[in-house]
Amino acid sequence: MRTGEQSIAAFCDQLAAATPAPGGGAAAAVAGAMGASLVSMVGGLTRGREKFQAVEEEMAAAQEAGRRERDVLLALADEDQAAFNQVMAAFALPKSTPEEKAERQRAVQAAYQEATRTPLETMRHCLAVMRHALAVVEKGNQNAVSDGCVGFLLADAAFEGALWNVAINLGSIKDGAFLQEVLGEVARMRREREEVQQAFRGLAPDPVTRFLKQQ
């Protein structure tokens, strides 16, 4: 059954099982999907209200983007499990002859590259969710600002989780050109993430300061 078709309890049961997949990569993608859903929620709670007419178009875009990113990230949770299974299948190939050993090595390296691309894609989409979350936190319905903040923080945590899954696979890849390409992309996204995090901290520096100290 696809991740998006399972109940939360069923998915958590799968994560808790003593099996290697689904694991951290799928969990990161699901966390990102939850963040995207909250972005969509706040966009929807903002639209159609007279006081938010000036940002109607922007909130409509955020609502739609949240729905789109949710679907993509749930699909990436499935792809992460499939990529891990591909690595295991490659290691299970025969290695009795030089030809079999060479084919097994080729398959293992191809599988590791695919297992790297999937969480890398999760990072890209979590970054997009973070940007849309910024928009709803800044301009959306302030009665739901905490939901937008949680959406941002979930996507941020998912980005970091996906990064760990990229990194663990890179340690096994021997293609230098592929390594450099991925490391360059990771560095670019981490710089962009830092910019987005700073913008978020500027909008929502501390929940206690924002809410409790006003009482």
N, C-alpha and C positions, 0 to 999 in steps of 0.2 A: 504494500500500500504506500502511496506517495506521502511524503511528510505533510503536505498541505491537506491531506484527506484524513489525517489521524486526529484523535483528541489530544489535548495537551497531556493528559495523564498517560495515554498510550505512548506518546513520544518520549516522555520522561522515563517510562518503564524501559523503553529500548535503550535510552542513554545509560540507565543504571545497570543494565544487564552486563554480565561478565563476557562481553564480546567487543572486539575492537571497533566495530562500526554499527550504528552511527556514533561519532565521537565529537571532538571539539570543533572540527570544521563545520559539521552540520549544525551543532548547537550555536555557533557564531552566526551562521546564516539565518537561523530561526530568530535569534535575538534581533538581528538587523531587520527581519520581516516584521517583528513586533514594533520596533521603532518606526518603521515606515507606516504601519497601520495607525499609530498615534498621530503621525503627521497628517494623515488623511482625515482622521477624526477631528482634529482641531481646525483644519481647513473647512470641513463640513459644518462645524459649529460656528464658524465665522461668516460663511456665505449667507446671502439672502437677508441680512440685517441692515437696516438703514444706516446705522452708525458706522458700518464697515464698507459702505458702498465704494469708497475710494480704493479699497484693496480687494474688491470682489474678484477681479481678473487674476490677481496674484494668488489669492486663496484657492480659486478654482484650479489653478495650475498645480498648487501644492497638493490639493486633494487628489487630483488625478495622478500626480507623480507618486504619491504615497501608495496608491493602489497598484501602480505599475511596478514600483520597486519591491513591494511585498511579494507579488507573484514571482518576480525574477529571483528574489532571495530564497523563497521556498523551493523553487526549482534547483537553485544552487545547493541547497541542503541535500537533495537527492543526488545531484551530480558529484558532490563530495564523497558520498558513500560509494557511488559507482567507481569513482577514481581510485579509492582505497582498495576496492575489490579487484580492480585491474592490476594493482601492484601485487596483491597476493597471488593472483592467477599467473602473473609473470614469474614470480619466484617458484611456482609449482611446476614450471615447464621442465622437461627432461634435460639432463646435463651429462649424459654418458659419453658423448663423442665431442670432438672439437667443434663440429658444426652445430651441435645442439647447445653447447656452451655459448657459442657466439650468438646464436639466435636468442637464447635466454637472456644474455646480457643486453642485447638490443631491445628486447621487450621490456626488461626491467627499467632501462633508462627512459624509454618512451612513456612508460606508466608513471615514473616519477615526475616527468615533465608535465603530464596531464594532471597529476595530483597537486602540482604547484600552481598551474593555471587556474584551477577552480577556486581556491581561497584568494588568489590574486584578484579574480573577478569579484568575489565577495567584498574585498576591500574597496574596490571601485564603487560598487553600489552602496555600501555603507557610507562612503564619503558623500555620495549624492543625497542620501537620506539626511545626513547631518546638515547639509546646505539647505534643504527644504525645511528641516526643523528650525533652523535659524529664522527663516521667514515667518513661520507661524508663531514662534516665540516673540518675535519683534512686533509683528503687525496683526497677529490673529486675536481672537477673542480672549481677553485676559482672564476671564473666568476659567479658562482651560489652559492657562499658561503652564501649570505644573505638568499637564499631559504632554505638552510640546517639549518641555525640558526632559521628561523621562524618555520621550522618543529620541531626542538627541543623545542622551547618555547611553541608551541601549545600542544605538548605532555606533557610538564611539567605542563601547566595549566590544562590540562585534568586530569592528575594524581591527582592534588589537588582537582579538582571538584569531581572526583569519591570518593576521601577520605571523603569529606563532606557527600556524600550519604551513604557511609558505616557507618559513625559515627551516623547519625541521626536514622538509623535502629537499631544500637546496643543498643540505649537507651531504646528500647522496648522489647528486647530479655531477656528471663529469664533463658535460658540454660547456666549455668556457664561454662561448658566445651567448648561449642561453642564460648562463649565470649572470653575465654582465647586463644583459637586457632586463632580466627580472630585478636585479639589484638597483638598476637605474630607475625603473618604474616604482619600486618600493620607496626609494629615496624621494622621488618627486611627490608621491602620494603622502608621505609622512610630513613633508614641508607644507603641503596644502592642508593637511589635517591640523597642523599646529596653528595655521592662520585661522581656520574655522573654530578651533577650540578657543583661541584668544577672543574672537568675536563673540562666542557664546558666553565666555566669562564676563565680557563687557555688558552683555544684556542681562545675564542672570548670575551675578557674582556669588550669591549665597542665599539659600532659601530662608535661613533663620533671619538674616538681616532684612530680607525683602518682606517677609510676612510677620514674623513673631515680634520683632522690635517695633512694629508700627502699632502694636496694641497698647 
